[in-house]
Amino acid sequence: MTTNPRPPRANPVRLYATEAQHEFLKLIRIPIFAVSTIALPVLFYALFGLAFGGGGDSGPVGATTYLLATYGTFGVIGAALFGFGVSVATERGQGWMRLKHVSPMPPQAYFVAKVAMSTTVAAMIVAALFTLGASLGGVRMSPTQWISLGLVLIIGALPFSAMGLAFGYLVGPNSAPAMVNLIYLPMAFASGLFIPIHQLPAVVQDFAPALPPYHFAQLALGTVSASEGGSPAVHALVLLAFTAVFLTVAAWGFRRDEGRTYG
């Protein structure tokens, strides 16, 4: 009697790569995602960084260089929050998470794919902003500064991916976009991403260090010698602490959400 041979085991590297590729293609084909996460920071930089970059006090560097770092921070945070927060909440509402649980795919592949998507979109935003800044904004930095700023911005997607994951498990699928915008935009403004932090009211300056984007922005500005306070080590540690808190909240939300359906 012959027996059927065992089916070949799936290559885990290929499995993770395929999931990440499909996650990226799924989101990048949604017009509202592409516009809100990629085009918006580039448009803001073109309007305020280039058109009005000659005015105002931006500290030790030119306004186009300063805003390149802060609008890069703004764009990367948006990619992480919308890519994780809104998509996870929506997929929960569609029952997609329950299907993932019973599929043979490793559970980690779902989250790794979203992290890969966030960092890839972050790299696209950074590349677009850098091209615009260097070509039309007259931004001139050493190769080391360009590389350092790019790496800080792309790696900075990780803590905000954790924040987006926490949002994705705390809010409902219908309210997710509104809730993310309601928190994301005021938080970005108060952290000095639109206007240099030293130009904001004193009460906002005092409150800004309690916000994660402030520390991310200071790390980015530090690469172009424009940081407005605090050591890079302190900013990095604060972001790590925020990441741990967001992951803890996301884990609690995940356990609470098991078996729950919407609609």
Salt bridges, closest charged atoms under 4 A:
GLU19 OE2 - LYS100 NZ 2.77
GLU23 OE1 - LYS26 NZ 3.30
GLU23 OE2 - LYS114 NZ 2.59
ASP57 OD2 - HIS198 NE2 3.69
GLU91 OE2 - LYS26 NZ 2.21
GLU91 OE1 - LYS114 NZ 3.45
GLU228 OE1 - HIS198 ND1 2.77
ASP257 OD1 - ARG92 NH2 2.92
